[in-house]
Amino acid sequence: MPNRNRYLAAILDHVTEHGETTAHDLPEVKGPARKPGDWHRSIPRWAIEHHFGTGHLAVRRRRKNFQRVYDLPERILDDQYRTASVESPTADRELVRKATAALGIATLPDIADYYRMNIRDVLPRVQELIEEGAVSELSVDGWSETAYLASTARSPRSIPGASLLSPFDPVVWYRPRALRLFDFDYRIEIYVPEAKRRWGYYVLPFRQGDAITARVDLKADRKASRLLVQNAHRESCANSTTTEKLFAELNSLASWLQLDGIVVRQTNAFEKALAALARARR
């Protein structure tokens, strides 16, 4: 954009003078035309998050709609943290330590993807953690790549409960890992033309115990106060309790969204079974 640096400087001046600021508080600037389905950020949002990414701004809080509220770092962070200097290898090693602890067992690409790091930067840090005893190297049946096990990892006796997963949940975000662990081929079809979609626009995986047993395409119809189940599909590992467990989570989600009911599109047997539960609840 023309006068890019002047615009970025003006944002810092605005925050310095006015304090807490959101992207919506900034003057709108005309950006490139959007195409259907695009998630392009507005110019003000791009600019204010640029300053956040470079450390010129910090996030003070989030509003109820999850909107970030920014301010100058010196107004939010203690000087001991704000002015601390950490060498890149040290910072990378701690990120790798946190990633391996969170993943439990993972391949090198899994670890690198957790914090969007470069594999070339991750490998020497993993080797350091192996020497330290925080990570061990091993092979896993069916995996073509070397696996790394965090020393803090524990194998639970069971994994109870069920939950709908966000497309951005680390469990399914990195598709090769989701396929390797759960035999779950996940794809967000927001950018796929409607006629070519297989699963739906915004599909949420359904975790049941230690398996992903279904996926659903959901939409909140605020005007009608209904949670719309636009597509629902059982996975091959689904069991006799999947329908009821999934409906319980859908019901919980509808309540959280303050919607009065659930409407299920009925094009397959799984959807018809969910629809029958929805009718019985009325």
Contacts in CASP RR format, 6 or more apart in sequence:
PFRMAT RR
TARGET T0000
AUTHOR 0000-0000-0000
METHOD contacts of the structure
MODEL  1
MPNRNRYLAAILDHVTEHGETTAHDLPEVKGPARKPGDWHRSIPRWAIEH
HFGTGHLAVRRRRKNFQRVYDLPERILDDQYRTASVESPTADRELVRKAT
AALGIATLPDIADYYRMNIRDVLPRVQELIEEGAVSELSVDGWSETAYLA
STARSPRSIPGASLLSPFDPVVWYRPRALRLFDFDYRIEIYVPEAKRRWG
YYVLPFRQGDAITARVDLKADRKASRLLVQNAHRESCANSTTTEKLFAEL
NSLASWLQLDGIVVRQTNAFEKALAALARARR
1 7 0 8 1.000
1 29 0 8 1.000
1 31 0 8 1.000
1 43 0 8 1.000
7 29 0 8 1.000
7 43 0 8 1.000
7 47 0 8 1.000
8 47 0 8 1.000
8 50 0 8 1.000
8 51 0 8 1.000
11 26 0 8 1.000
11 44 0 8 1.000
11 47 0 8 1.000
11 48 0 8 1.000
11 51 0 8 1.000
12 51 0 8 1.000
12 56 0 8 1.000
12 57 0 8 1.000
14 21 0 8 1.000
14 25 0 8 1.000
14 26 0 8 1.000
15 21 0 8 1.000
15 57 0 8 1.000
15 70 0 8 1.000
15 71 0 8 1.000
15 72 0 8 1.000
16 72 0 8 1.000
18 25 0 8 1.000
19 71 0 8 1.000
19 72 0 8 1.000
19 75 0 8 1.000
20 60 0 8 1.000
20 69 0 8 1.000
20 70 0 8 1.000
20 71 0 8 1.000
21 48 0 8 1.000
21 69 0 8 1.000
21 70 0 8 1.000
21 71 0 8 1.000
22 48 0 8 1.000
22 63 0 8 1.000
22 67 0 8 1.000
22 68 0 8 1.000
22 69 0 8 1.000
22 70 0 8 1.000
23 42 0 8 1.000
23 44 0 8 1.000
23 45 0 8 1.000
23 48 0 8 1.000
23 49 0 8 1.000
23 67 0 8 1.000
23 68 0 8 1.000
24 44 0 8 1.000
24 67 0 8 1.000
26 44 0 8 1.000
26 47 0 8 1.000
26 48 0 8 1.000
27 44 0 8 1.000
28 42 0 8 1.000
28 43 0 8 1.000
28 44 0 8 1.000
29 42 0 8 1.000
29 43 0 8 1.000
29 44 0 8 1.000
30 43 0 8 1.000
31 42 0 8 1.000
31 43 0 8 1.000
32 40 0 8 1.000
34 40 0 8 1.000
37 190 0 8 1.000
37 191 0 8 1.000
39 190 0 8 1.000
41 49 0 8 1.000
48 57 0 8 1.000
48 70 0 8 1.000
51 57 0 8 1.000
51 70 0 8 1.000
52 58 0 8 1.000
52 59 0 8 1.000
52 68 0 8 1.000
52 70 0 8 1.000
55 73 0 8 1.000
56 73 0 8 1.000
57 70 0 8 1.000
57 71 0 8 1.000
57 72 0 8 1.000
57 73 0 8 1.000
58 70 0 8 1.000
58 71 0 8 1.000
58 72 0 8 1.000
58 73 0 8 1.000
58 76 0 8 1.000
58 77 0 8 1.000
59 68 0 8 1.000
59 69 0 8 1.000
59 70 0 8 1.000
59 76 0 8 1.000
60 69 0 8 1.000
60 70 0 8 1.000
60 71 0 8 1.000
60 75 0 8 1.000
60 76 0 8 1.000
61 69 0 8 1.000
62 68 0 8 1.000
62 69 0 8 1.000
63 69 0 8 1.000
73 82 0 8 1.000
74 82 0 8 1.000
89 124 0 8 1.000
89 125 0 8 1.000
92 117 0 8 1.000
92 121 0 8 1.000
92 122 0 8 1.000
92 125 0 8 1.000
93 125 0 8 1.000
93 128 0 8 1.000
93 129 0 8 1.000
95 115 0 8 1.000
95 117 0 8 1.000
95 125 0 8 1.000
96 111 0 8 1.000
96 117 0 8 1.000
96 122 0 8 1.000
96 125 0 8 1.000
96 126 0 8 1.000
96 129 0 8 1.000
97 129 0 8 1.000
97 134 0 8 1.000
98 114 0 8 1.000
98 115 0 8 1.000
99 106 0 8 1.000
99 111 0 8 1.000
99 114 0 8 1.000
99 115 0 8 1.000
100 106 0 8 1.000
100 111 0 8 1.000
100 126 0 8 1.000
100 129 0 8 1.000
100 134 0 8 1.000
100 135 0 8 1.000
100 148 0 8 1.000
100 150 0 8 1.000
101 150 0 8 1.000
101 152 0 8 1.000
101 153 0 8 1.000
102 114 0 8 1.000
102 170 0 8 1.000
103 110 0 8 1.000
103 111 0 8 1.000
103 114 0 8 1.000
103 150 0 8 1.000
103 170 0 8 1.000
104 149 0 8 1.000
104 150 0 8 1.000
104 152 0 8 1.000
104 153 0 8 1.000
105 140 0 8 1.000
105 147 0 8 1.000
105 148 0 8 1.000
105 149 0 8 1.000
105 150 0 8 1.000
105 153 0 8 1.000
106 114 0 8 1.000
106 147 0 8 1.000
106 148 0 8 1.000
106 177 0 8 1.000
107 143 0 8 1.000
107 145 0 8 1.000
107 146 0 8 1.000
107 147 0 8 1.000
107 148 0 8 1.000
107 177 0 8 1.000
107 180 0 8 1.000
108 119 0 8 1.000
108 122 0 8 1.000
108 123 0 8 1.000
108 126 0 8 1.000
108 145 0 8 1.000
108 146 0 8 1.000
108 148 0 8 1.000
109 119 0 8 1.000
109 145 0 8 1.000
109 174 0 8 1.000
109 176 0 8 1.000
110 174 0 8 1.000
110 176 0 8 1.000
110 177 0 8 1.000
111 117 0 8 1.000
111 122 0 8 1.000
111 126 0 8 1.000
111 148 0 8 1.000
112 118 0 8 1.000
112 119 0 8 1.000
112 121 0 8 1.000
112 122 0 8 1.000
113 173 0 8 1.000
113 174 0 8 1.000
113 177 0 8 1.000
114 170 0 8 1.000
114 174 0 8 1.000
126 135 0 8 1.000
126 148 0 8 1.000
129 135 0 8 1.000
130 136 0 8 1.000
130 137 0 8 1.000
130 148 0 8 1.000
133 151 0 8 1.000
134 150 0 8 1.000
134 151 0 8 1.000
134 152 0 8 1.000
135 148 0 8 1.000
135 149 0 8 1.000
135 150 0 8 1.000
135 151 0 8 1.000
136 148 0 8 1.000
136 149 0 8 1.000
136 151 0 8 1.000
137 146 0 8 1.000
137 147 0 8 1.000
137 148 0 8 1.000
137 149 0 8 1.000
138 146 0 8 1.000
138 147 0 8 1.000
138 148 0 8 1.000
138 149 0 8 1.000
139 146 0 8 1.000
139 147 0 8 1.000
140 147 0 8 1.000
143 180 0 8 1.000
158 209 0 8 1.000
158 210 0 8 1.000
159 209 0 8 1.000
159 210 0 8 1.000
160 209 0 8 1.000
161 208 0 8 1.000
161 209 0 8 1.000
162 206 0 8 1.000
162 207 0 8 1.000
162 208 0 8 1.000
162 209 0 8 1.000
162 245 0 8 1.000
162 246 0 8 1.000
162 248 0 8 1.000
162 249 0 8 1.000
163 206 0 8 1.000
163 207 0 8 1.000
163 249 0 8 1.000
164 204 0 8 1.000
164 205 0 8 1.000
164 206 0 8 1.000
164 207 0 8 1.000
164 216 0 8 1.000
164 249 0 8 1.000
164 250 0 8 1.000
164 253 0 8 1.000
165 171 0 8 1.000
165 172 0 8 1.000
165 204 0 8 1.000
165 205 0 8 1.000
165 206 0 8 1.000
165 207 0 8 1.000
165 212 0 8 1.000
166 204 0 8 1.000
167 173 0 8 1.000
167 186 0 8 1.000
167 188 0 8 1.000
167 202 0 8 1.000
167 203 0 8 1.000
167 204 0 8 1.000
169 205 0 8 1.000
171 178 0 8 1.000
171 205 0 8 1.000
171 207 0 8 1.000
172 178 0 8 1.000
172 184 0 8 1.000
172 186 0 8 1.000
172 205 0 8 1.000
172 212 0 8 1.000
175 185 0 8 1.000
175 186 0 8 1.000
175 187 0 8 1.000
178 184 0 8 1.000
178 185 0 8 1.000
178 186 0 8 1.000
178 212 0 8 1.000
179 185 0 8 1.000
179 186 0 8 1.000
182 211 0 8 1.000
182 212 0 8 1.000
183 236 0 8 1.000
183 237 0 8 1.000
184 205 0 8 1.000
184 212 0 8 1.000
184 235 0 8 1.000
186 203 0 8 1.000
186 205 0 8 1.000
186 215 0 8 1.000
187 199 0 8 1.000
188 202 0 8 1.000
188 203 0 8 1.000
189 197 0 8 1.000
189 198 0 8 1.000
189 199 0 8 1.000
189 200 0 8 1.000
189 201 0 8 1.000
189 203 0 8 1.000
190 201 0 8 1.000
190 202 0 8 1.000
194 201 0 8 1.000
199 215 0 8 1.000
199 217 0 8 1.000
199 231 0 8 1.000
199 233 0 8 1.000
200 217 0 8 1.000
200 230 0 8 1.000
200 231 0 8 1.000
201 217 0 8 1.000
201 219 0 8 1.000
201 230 0 8 1.000
202 217 0 8 1.000
202 218 0 8 1.000
202 219 0 8 1.000
203 215 0 8 1.000
203 216 0 8 1.000
203 217 0 8 1.000
203 231 0 8 1.000
204 215 0 8 1.000
204 216 0 8 1.000
204 217 0 8 1.000
204 218 0 8 1.000
205 212 0 8 1.000
205 214 0 8 1.000
205 215 0 8 1.000
206 212 0 8 1.000
206 213 0 8 1.000
206 214 0 8 1.000
206 215 0 8 1.000
206 216 0 8 1.000
206 242 0 8 1.000
206 245 0 8 1.000
206 246 0 8 1.000
206 249 0 8 1.000
207 213 0 8 1.000
208 214 0 8 1.000
208 238 0 8 1.000
208 239 0 8 1.000
208 241 0 8 1.000
208 242 0 8 1.000
208 245 0 8 1.000
208 246 0 8 1.000
211 235 0 8 1.000
211 237 0 8 1.000
212 235 0 8 1.000
212 237 0 8 1.000
213 234 0 8 1.000
213 235 0 8 1.000
213 237 0 8 1.000
213 238 0 8 1.000
213 239 0 8 1.000
213 242 0 8 1.000
213 246 0 8 1.000
214 232 0 8 1.000
214 233 0 8 1.000
214 234 0 8 1.000
214 235 0 8 1.000
214 238 0 8 1.000
214 242 0 8 1.000
214 246 0 8 1.000
214 270 0 8 1.000
215 232 0 8 1.000
215 233 0 8 1.000
215 235 0 8 1.000
216 229 0 8 1.000
216 231 0 8 1.000
216 232 0 8 1.000
216 233 0 8 1.000
216 246 0 8 1.000
216 250 0 8 1.000
217 229 0 8 1.000
217 230 0 8 1.000
217 231 0 8 1.000
217 232 0 8 1.000
218 227 0 8 1.000
218 228 0 8 1.000
218 229 0 8 1.000
218 230 0 8 1.000
218 250 0 8 1.000
218 253 0 8 1.000
219 227 0 8 1.000
219 228 0 8 1.000
219 230 0 8 1.000
220 227 0 8 1.000
220 228 0 8 1.000
220 257 0 8 1.000
220 259 0 8 1.000
221 227 0 8 1.000
221 228 0 8 1.000
221 259 0 8 1.000
221 263 0 8 1.000
222 259 0 8 1.000
224 263 0 8 1.000
225 258 0 8 1.000
225 259 0 8 1.000
225 260 0 8 1.000
225 261 0 8 1.000
226 254 0 8 1.000
226 259 0 8 1.000
226 260 0 8 1.000
226 261 0 8 1.000
226 262 0 8 1.000
226 263 0 8 1.000
227 250 0 8 1.000
227 253 0 8 1.000
227 254 0 8 1.000
227 257 0 8 1.000
227 259 0 8 1.000
227 261 0 8 1.000
227 262 0 8 1.000
227 263 0 8 1.000
228 263 0 8 1.000
228 265 0 8 1.000
229 250 0 8 1.000
229 262 0 8 1.000
229 263 0 8 1.000
229 264 0 8 1.000
229 265 0 8 1.000
229 271 0 8 1.000
229 274 0 8 1.000
230 265 0 8 1.000
231 265 0 8 1.000
231 267 0 8 1.000
231 271 0 8 1.000
232 246 0 8 1.000
232 264 0 8 1.000
232 265 0 8 1.000
232 268 0 8 1.000
232 270 0 8 1.000
232 271 0 8 1.000
232 274 0 8 1.000
233 268 0 8 1.000
233 270 0 8 1.000
234 242 0 8 1.000
234 270 0 8 1.000
243 270 0 8 1.000
243 273 0 8 1.000
243 274 0 8 1.000
243 277 0 8 1.000
244 277 0 8 1.000
246 274 0 8 1.000
247 262 0 8 1.000
247 274 0 8 1.000
247 277 0 8 1.000
247 278 0 8 1.000
250 262 0 8 1.000
250 274 0 8 1.000
251 262 0 8 1.000
251 281 0 8 1.000
254 260 0 8 1.000
254 261 0 8 1.000
254 262 0 8 1.000
261 278 0 8 1.000
261 281 0 8 1.000
261 282 0 8 1.000
262 274 0 8 1.000
262 278 0 8 1.000
262 281 0 8 1.000
263 278 0 8 1.000
264 271 0 8 1.000
264 272 0 8 1.000
264 274 0 8 1.000
264 275 0 8 1.000
264 278 0 8 1.000
265 271 0 8 1.000
266 272 0 8 1.000
266 275 0 8 1.000
END
